Amino acid sequence: MQTTQHCAETRRAATEPHQFPSLDLVNRPTVPTEQAAYYLNRRPQTMRGWASAETFPDGLRPVRINGRLAWPVSGIRSALGVQ
């Protein structure tokens, strides 16, 4: 039986959250689920559940593009109360 050796960098990459730019610096109309979850302090799976059950906050309706969810930046800002 072989054991797999993981380097410290691999372990760190699996446990550290992604770092996304500040919401003020985002100039795209939509962001992917992981980035939206980061800004809203939620898990990506929560965002997917909102989209599936259509229980997202007002103004935050996601757009489906080729089977993937894209979350409007304006909706994220309104959900956070930031303009």
C-alpha positions in Angstrom: 0.0 0.0 0.0 1.4 3.4 -1.0 1.0 6.5 1.0 0.7 9.8 -0.8 3.0 12.6 0.4 1.6 16.1 0.1 3.8 19.1 0.2 3.0 21.9 2.6 2.0 24.1 -0.3 -0.6 21.6 -1.5 -2.1 21.3 1.9 -2.2 25.1 2.3 -3.9 25.6 -1.1 -6.6 23.2 -0.1 -7.4 24.9 3.2 -6.9 28.6 2.5 -9.8 30.6 1.0 -9.5 32.3 -2.3 -8.5 36.0 -2.2 -10.7 38.1 -4.5 -10.4 41.8 -5.2 -12.3 44.3 -3.2 -15.9 44.6 -4.3 -15.2 48.3 -5.1 -12.6 47.2 -7.7 -14.9 44.7 -9.6 -15.9 46.2 -12.9 -17.6 43.2 -14.5 -21.4 42.9 -14.5 -21.4 39.4 -12.9 -19.1 37.2 -10.8 -19.0 33.4 -10.4 -20.5 31.7 -7.4 -17.3 31.3 -5.4 -16.6 35.0 -5.7 -20.2 36.1 -4.8 -20.1 33.8 -1.8 -16.8 35.4 -0.6 -18.4 38.9 -0.8 -21.5 37.8 1.0 -19.7 35.7 3.6 -21.5 32.6 2.6 -20.4 29.2 1.3 -20.7 28.5 -2.4 -23.1 25.7 -1.7 -25.5 28.1 0.1 -25.5 30.3 -3.0 -26.3 27.3 -5.2 -29.1 26.4 -2.9 -30.5 29.9 -3.1 -30.4 29.7 -6.9 -32.1 26.3 -6.9 -34.9 27.2 -4.5 -35.1 30.8 -5.7 -34.7 32.1 -2.1 -32.0 34.7 -2.7 -32.2 38.2 -1.3 -34.1 40.8 -3.3 -32.1 42.1 -6.3 -29.7 39.2 -6.3 -31.2 36.9 -8.9 -28.4 34.9 -10.6 -28.1 34.5 -14.3 -27.4 31.1 -15.8 -24.8 31.1 -18.5 -24.1 27.7 -20.1 -25.3 25.9 -17.0 -23.2 28.0 -14.6 -24.4 30.7 -12.2 -23.3 34.3 -12.6 -24.2 36.7 -9.8 -24.8 40.3 -10.6 -22.4 42.7 -8.9 -25.1 45.3 -8.5 -27.3 42.7 -6.6 -24.4 41.8 -4.3 -23.9 45.5 -3.5 -27.6 46.0 -2.8 -27.7 42.9 -0.6 -24.8 44.4 1.4 -26.3 47.8 1.5 -23.4 49.3 -0.5 -23.8 51.6 -3.5 
